[in-house]
Amino acid sequence: VVLVLDEPTRGVDIVARAEIAARVREAAGEGAAVLWTTSHLEELLEVADDVLVVRDHAVVASAARAALDLDALVARLAEGAA
């Protein structure tokens, strides 16, 4: 099973965000692969195991979540920017 989630918490309240994240973590724990795209950086740091920065259809940076904080994530986003 592969879940592709594009901004899954956009427009939902904080309780619903937590529920969505919990259900996705449960699915991942049962073996599902999850691709979660978001523009909300703090959310990304809460849900991701690994982070890939994609620009113009190519991965321009990657890191394990454990190696990132908000400042490091912003720096990764800036990598390869024109």
Summary of the structure (lengths in Angstrom):
residues: 82
radius of gyration: 13.1
end to end distance: 35.6
largest distance: 39.5
contacts: 183
relative contact order: 0.15
helix: 43%
strand: 28%
